[in-house]
Amino acid sequence: MAHKFEIVKDKKGEYRARFKYNSEIIFATEGYSSRAGAQRAIEAIKKHVPTAEVTEVETPVADAKGI
């Protein structure tokens, strides 16, 4: 399978959901205190992604604050 979700436990002991495509991590969620929290995040993504809006950001990524 070329793509999949994974639930991993990080160094802080929090659970994160991440999405991999061709073995590359595309994104990871925030940390959750329980495995169930990470699983709920995956279910929410699966439910809402088909209707997700795509927007173009005018500010170059290198200049964007918080990145």
PyMOL CGO cylinders between C-alpha atoms (Angstrom):
from pymol import cmd
from pymol.cgo import CYLINDER

trace = [
    CYLINDER, 0.00, 0.00, 0.00, 1.42, 3.39, -1.00, 0.3, 1, 1, 1, 1, 1, 1,
    CYLINDER, 1.42, 3.39, -1.00, -0.28, 5.34, 1.78, 0.3, 1, 1, 1, 1, 1, 1,
    CYLINDER, -0.28, 5.34, 1.78, -1.33, 4.75, 5.36, 0.3, 1, 1, 1, 1, 1, 1,
    CYLINDER, -1.33, 4.75, 5.36, -2.03, 6.30, 8.75, 0.3, 1, 1, 1, 1, 1, 1,
    CYLINDER, -2.03, 6.30, 8.75, 0.12, 5.37, 11.73, 0.3, 1, 1, 1, 1, 1, 1,
    CYLINDER, 0.12, 5.37, 11.73, -0.26, 5.99, 15.44, 0.3, 1, 1, 1, 1, 1, 1,
    CYLINDER, -0.26, 5.99, 15.44, 3.07, 6.48, 17.17, 0.3, 1, 1, 1, 1, 1, 1,
    CYLINDER, 3.07, 6.48, 17.17, 4.13, 7.33, 20.71, 0.3, 1, 1, 1, 1, 1, 1,
    CYLINDER, 4.13, 7.33, 20.71, 6.59, 10.24, 20.82, 0.3, 1, 1, 1, 1, 1, 1,
    CYLINDER, 6.59, 10.24, 20.82, 9.45, 10.98, 23.23, 0.3, 1, 1, 1, 1, 1, 1,
    CYLINDER, 9.45, 10.98, 23.23, 7.07, 12.88, 25.56, 0.3, 1, 1, 1, 1, 1, 1,
    CYLINDER, 7.07, 12.88, 25.56, 4.81, 9.82, 25.79, 0.3, 1, 1, 1, 1, 1, 1,
    CYLINDER, 4.81, 9.82, 25.79, 2.09, 11.43, 23.68, 0.3, 1, 1, 1, 1, 1, 1,
    CYLINDER, 2.09, 11.43, 23.68, 0.33, 9.69, 20.82, 0.3, 1, 1, 1, 1, 1, 1,
    CYLINDER, 0.33, 9.69, 20.82, 0.43, 11.22, 17.35, 0.3, 1, 1, 1, 1, 1, 1,
    CYLINDER, 0.43, 11.22, 17.35, -1.33, 10.22, 14.18, 0.3, 1, 1, 1, 1, 1, 1,
    CYLINDER, -1.33, 10.22, 14.18, 0.74, 10.59, 11.05, 0.3, 1, 1, 1, 1, 1, 1,
    CYLINDER, 0.74, 10.59, 11.05, 0.08, 10.02, 7.40, 0.3, 1, 1, 1, 1, 1, 1,
    CYLINDER, 0.08, 10.02, 7.40, 2.69, 8.37, 5.21, 0.3, 1, 1, 1, 1, 1, 1,
    CYLINDER, 2.69, 8.37, 5.21, 2.80, 8.17, 1.44, 0.3, 1, 1, 1, 1, 1, 1,
    CYLINDER, 2.80, 8.17, 1.44, 5.45, 5.97, -0.20, 0.3, 1, 1, 1, 1, 1, 1,
    CYLINDER, 5.45, 5.97, -0.20, 7.22, 5.71, 3.18, 0.3, 1, 1, 1, 1, 1, 1,
    CYLINDER, 7.22, 5.71, 3.18, 7.48, 9.52, 3.50, 0.3, 1, 1, 1, 1, 1, 1,
    CYLINDER, 7.48, 9.52, 3.50, 5.74, 11.26, 6.41, 0.3, 1, 1, 1, 1, 1, 1,
    CYLINDER, 5.74, 11.26, 6.41, 3.42, 13.82, 4.86, 0.3, 1, 1, 1, 1, 1, 1,
    CYLINDER, 3.42, 13.82, 4.86, 2.01, 15.21, 8.13, 0.3, 1, 1, 1, 1, 1, 1,
    CYLINDER, 2.01, 15.21, 8.13, 1.63, 14.45, 11.81, 0.3, 1, 1, 1, 1, 1, 1,
    CYLINDER, 1.63, 14.45, 11.81, -1.00, 15.63, 14.28, 0.3, 1, 1, 1, 1, 1, 1,
    CYLINDER, -1.00, 15.63, 14.28, -0.50, 17.31, 17.61, 0.3, 1, 1, 1, 1, 1, 1,
    CYLINDER, -0.50, 17.31, 17.61, 0.22, 15.04, 20.56, 0.3, 1, 1, 1, 1, 1, 1,
    CYLINDER, 0.22, 15.04, 20.56, -2.67, 13.33, 22.38, 0.3, 1, 1, 1, 1, 1, 1,
    CYLINDER, -2.67, 13.33, 22.38, -2.61, 11.86, 25.87, 0.3, 1, 1, 1, 1, 1, 1,
    CYLINDER, -2.61, 11.86, 25.87, -4.28, 8.65, 24.69, 0.3, 1, 1, 1, 1, 1, 1,
    CYLINDER, -4.28, 8.65, 24.69, -4.18, 6.36, 21.69, 0.3, 1, 1, 1, 1, 1, 1,
    CYLINDER, -4.18, 6.36, 21.69, -7.93, 6.92, 21.36, 0.3, 1, 1, 1, 1, 1, 1,
    CYLINDER, -7.93, 6.92, 21.36, -7.33, 10.65, 20.82, 0.3, 1, 1, 1, 1, 1, 1,
    CYLINDER, -7.33, 10.65, 20.82, -5.00, 9.94, 17.93, 0.3, 1, 1, 1, 1, 1, 1,
    CYLINDER, -5.00, 9.94, 17.93, -7.51, 7.46, 16.49, 0.3, 1, 1, 1, 1, 1, 1,
    CYLINDER, -7.51, 7.46, 16.49, -10.28, 10.10, 16.67, 0.3, 1, 1, 1, 1, 1, 1,
    CYLINDER, -10.28, 10.10, 16.67, -8.01, 12.51, 14.79, 0.3, 1, 1, 1, 1, 1, 1,
    CYLINDER, -8.01, 12.51, 14.79, -7.57, 9.93, 12.01, 0.3, 1, 1, 1, 1, 1, 1,
    CYLINDER, -7.57, 9.93, 12.01, -11.32, 9.35, 11.79, 0.3, 1, 1, 1, 1, 1, 1,
    CYLINDER, -11.32, 9.35, 11.79, -11.98, 13.10, 11.59, 0.3, 1, 1, 1, 1, 1, 1,
    CYLINDER, -11.98, 13.10, 11.59, -9.42, 13.50, 8.80, 0.3, 1, 1, 1, 1, 1, 1,
    CYLINDER, -9.42, 13.50, 8.80, -10.90, 10.59, 6.85, 0.3, 1, 1, 1, 1, 1, 1,
    CYLINDER, -10.90, 10.59, 6.85, -14.38, 12.04, 7.23, 0.3, 1, 1, 1, 1, 1, 1,
    CYLINDER, -14.38, 12.04, 7.23, -13.61, 15.64, 6.28, 0.3, 1, 1, 1, 1, 1, 1,
    CYLINDER, -13.61, 15.64, 6.28, -10.74, 15.49, 3.78, 0.3, 1, 1, 1, 1, 1, 1,
    CYLINDER, -10.74, 15.49, 3.78, -12.86, 14.86, 0.67, 0.3, 1, 1, 1, 1, 1, 1,
    CYLINDER, -12.86, 14.86, 0.67, -14.56, 18.21, 1.26, 0.3, 1, 1, 1, 1, 1, 1,
    CYLINDER, -14.56, 18.21, 1.26, -11.47, 20.14, 2.38, 0.3, 1, 1, 1, 1, 1, 1,
    CYLINDER, -11.47, 20.14, 2.38, -10.95, 23.45, 0.67, 0.3, 1, 1, 1, 1, 1, 1,
    CYLINDER, -10.95, 23.45, 0.67, -7.64, 24.20, -1.05, 0.3, 1, 1, 1, 1, 1, 1,
    CYLINDER, -7.64, 24.20, -1.05, -6.35, 27.74, -0.70, 0.3, 1, 1, 1, 1, 1, 1,
    CYLINDER, -6.35, 27.74, -0.70, -3.29, 29.51, -2.02, 0.3, 1, 1, 1, 1, 1, 1,
    CYLINDER, -3.29, 29.51, -2.02, -1.22, 31.50, 0.45, 0.3, 1, 1, 1, 1, 1, 1,
    CYLINDER, -1.22, 31.50, 0.45, 0.26, 34.74, -0.89, 0.3, 1, 1, 1, 1, 1, 1,
    CYLINDER, 0.26, 34.74, -0.89, 3.03, 35.00, 1.72, 0.3, 1, 1, 1, 1, 1, 1,
    CYLINDER, 3.03, 35.00, 1.72, 6.15, 32.98, 0.86, 0.3, 1, 1, 1, 1, 1, 1,
    CYLINDER, 6.15, 32.98, 0.86, 6.59, 30.11, 3.30, 0.3, 1, 1, 1, 1, 1, 1,
    CYLINDER, 6.59, 30.11, 3.30, 10.03, 31.35, 4.42, 0.3, 1, 1, 1, 1, 1, 1,
    CYLINDER, 10.03, 31.35, 4.42, 8.41, 34.62, 5.54, 0.3, 1, 1, 1, 1, 1, 1,
    CYLINDER, 8.41, 34.62, 5.54, 5.36, 33.10, 7.23, 0.3, 1, 1, 1, 1, 1, 1,
    CYLINDER, 5.36, 33.10, 7.23, 5.35, 33.40, 11.01, 0.3, 1, 1, 1, 1, 1, 1,
    CYLINDER, 5.35, 33.40, 11.01, 5.05, 30.22, 13.02, 0.3, 1, 1, 1, 1, 1, 1,
    CYLINDER, 5.05, 30.22, 13.02, 6.69, 27.99, 10.45, 0.3, 1, 1, 1, 1, 1, 1,
]
cmd.load_cgo(trace, "trace")
